[in-house]
Amino acid sequence: MNTFMRWAGFVVVLFIAAPLVIVVPMSFSNASSLQFPPPGYWLGYYRAYFTDMNWLVPTWNSILIATATTVLTMVLVVPATFALVRHRFRGKGIADLMMLMPMAVPHIVMAIGYYSYFGQLKLVHTHLGVILAHTCLSVPIAFLVLSANLKGFDRNLERAAQSLGASPTRTFLHVTLPILRPGLVISALFAFIQSFDETVVAIFISGRDAETLPRKMFDSIRQEADPVIAVISTLLFFVVLIGIAAPYCISALRSRAPRPSRPPAGAH
């Protein structure tokens, strides 16, 4: 049974990793379109990506929009989560439902609604319109992550700090915030990824001036299957890989760092 489970796990991992095995070699291909296995290898498409403003501008737009979306999402989610988790009030169930509603509605439905509504507000084809739409889509994910952390928070720690004379603000900054920091970081990370990776809404409302990288990739593969797409996918994969490996590397370096020796007992 254990052998079967090992092989089953290996097959699942292989199935998940297979697209990466295909995409990375294609990014170094010298073919004029996406082709596997590559007929030859070169770095021309990497040079094309880093020198072509048609790709760099959407990349910058995606980073800018995702960063603004993350900030706005956290500004909205943090107080809303504290209110919904720690307080009871009339309409709390409806408020919980509304916070999670964008996750239940298909993105194509949300995109059509945003296109119609933002069109009346003249926010279609603008950065602000995309940021607002992506914020609505990111709020449910950030809310779920942060509310799960807040529900497991021991409020006796806050009461102990306040009983020792700490003000509510100092208690939040020095007790609550450090304990909730991992949940806040993960919530912000999910909000950033949700915005950076979103395609359906961007296709409807981003336009030419606020074109995002996923929309540019979609348009490119629909028209000519430009191998630069494989380059971008490979770069994003290695960015994620570095982000995953960085905490482990930092922990390993800290564990190997020499610790200061303590003076012997009785020494002055």
N, C-alpha and C positions, 0 to 999 in steps of 0.2 A: 504493500500500500504506500509506504514512504517513497519507494522508487517511482511508482506511478505518479505521485504528487510532484516529485521533483521534475519528471519529464513534462508533466502538464504545465508546471510553472515555467519551465524553459521554453516551451512552445508559445505560451502566452507572451512572455518577454520578447521572444523572437518576432512574433507577429506585430507587437507594438513598435519595436525598434526597426523593423524592415523599411518603413518609409525614410528613416534617417539614413540608412545605409545606401538608399537610392539617391536621396537629395544631395548629400555631401559630394559624392563623385561628380554628379551632374554640374555642380557649381564650378568645377575646374575643367569642364568639357570645352572643346573647341568647335562643337557642332553649332549650326545656325539656329537650332531650336532645341527644345527639351528632348534629350535622347539618352536612353540607357540600354546597354553600357556605352560610355562615351567613346567616340572614335579616336580621340586624342585629348591631350590635357594642355592647358595654358591658364594664365591669370588674366586674360583679356577682359572677361566679364566682371571681374572684381574692379579692374581699372575703369570700366565703363560705369559701374555703379557710383564709385567715389568721384567721378568727374562729370557726371550728367546731372544737371539741375532738375531735369524732369523726374529724377528719383530722389534727389537730396531734399527738394522742397517738400514733397509728401512725407518724407521721413521726419523732417523738422516739424511739420504740421502735426503729425501723430504724437510726437514727444510733447509738444506744447499743449495740445488738446488733452492728452492723457494726464499731464501734470496738473493742469487747471481743473480737470474733472476730479482728480484725487483730492485736491485741496477742498473744493466745494463739497464733495461727497462727505469728507470727514467733518467739515463744519456743520453739515446738516445731521449726520448720523450720530455723532457723539452726544449732543444734548437730547436728541430724540430717543436714543437707546437708554440713557439714564432715566428719562421720564417714563418710558414704557416698562422698564424692568423694575424700577424702584418705587413707583407711585401707582396708586389706584385712582381712577377717575372715570366718569361716565363717558362711554364711547371708546374705551381703551381697546376693546376687541376689534372695532372698526378701524382704529388707527393702526393696529398690528396688521390687519388685512391689507390696508392701503400701502403700508411699507413694503409688503411682499408682492403686491399685485404685478409690478413690472416683470417679475420673474416668471409668473404664470402665463402671461399673455405672450403669444408668438411675436418675435421681433418684426416680422413683416407687417403685422397689424399695428404695432407701435410706430413703425416707420411711416406708414401711410397716414396715421394720425398726426405725427409730428410734421409731416410735409404739409398737410392741410392747415394745421393750427399755426405753425411757424410761418407759413406763407402769408397769413393775415398780419402777422407781427413783423414781416420783412426780415426774418431771421434765417430763411433758407439761403444756402450758399454762403454762410458766414461761420467764422470760428465760434462765435458765441452760441449760435444755434446748435452746433455739434456738441459743444461742451455741455449745454443744458440737457440735450437728449441723452448723452452718455452718462451724465450724472443720474438721471432718472433710472437708467439701467444698472448703474453700479450701486445705488443705495441698498437694494435688497441683500446683495452679497455681503457688503460691509456690515449691514445691520445684523445679519445672522451670525457672523463671526464675532462681532463685538458683544452682542447680547449673550452669547454662550459663555464668553469670558466673564462678563459682569454677573451672570447668575451664579457662577461658582466663586465669586469674591466674598471673603469673610469680612463683614461689616464691623466686626468687633475690633479690627485693626484701626478703623477710622474712629470708633468710639474711644479707644484707648488713647489715640493721639489727641483728640479733643478734650478728654479728661485731664490731660497733662498741660492744657492751655493753648493748644494749637488752634488757630482760626480755621474756618472751613476752607479758605483758599490755601493756606499752608498744608492742611491735611490732604487736600486734593493733589497739590504739587509734589509733596514729599512722601505720601503714603499710597494714595489711590493710583496716581499716574505711573509710578515705577512698576507697580504690580500689573497694571493693565497694558504696559508698553508693548509686550509681544502681541497681544490681541490688536492693538492699534496699528502696529506695523503690518501685521498680516492683512488687516482690513484695508489699509491704504494700498498694499501691494496688489490685492485682488481688484480693487477699484482701478488701479493703473492698468493692469493687464486686461481687464474687461474693456476699457476704453481703447487701449492701443490695438487690440485684436478685433474690435467690432467692425463688421463689414456692411450688414444689411441696412442699418439706419444711415450709415455714411454714404451709401450709394444713392439714397433718396435725397439727402439734405446737404451734403458737404459741398457739392459744386466744384468748380475749377479752382477758385481762390483758396478754399479750405480743404482741398483734396487730401485724404489720409493715405497712408502707405497701403493698408489692406485694399482700399478702393483702387489705387493705382495698380496693384498686383492683379486684382480681378480684371480690370480693363485690359491689362497687358496680356494675360493668358487667354482672354477671350478673342483678342485680335491677332496675336502672332506668337504666343507661347515663348516670350523672350526668356532666354536662359538666365538673365539677371535675377529672375524670380528665385531660382535655386540659390544664387549668391545671397540674397536677402534672407532666405530661409535658413541657410547655413549660419550666417552671422547671428541671427536671432537665437538659434539653437545653442551656439557657443556662449552667448551672453547669459542665457538661462543656466547653462552648465556651470559657468563661472560663479553665478549667483548662488547656486546650490552648493558648490564646493568651497566657496569662500569661508563660511562659518566653520567648517571642519578644519580647514587649513589654519585659521586664526586660533582655534582651540588647540590644535596640535603644537603651534608655535608657542603659545602661552604655557602649555604643559612642559615644554622642553626648556623654557627660560629659567635660568638659575634663580633660585629664591634667596633673598637676603638672609644671611646667617644671624641667628640670635646670639646676643652676648651670653656668656655663661652666668649661671645664677650667682648672685652676690657681687657681680662686677659693677663698678661705678663708672 
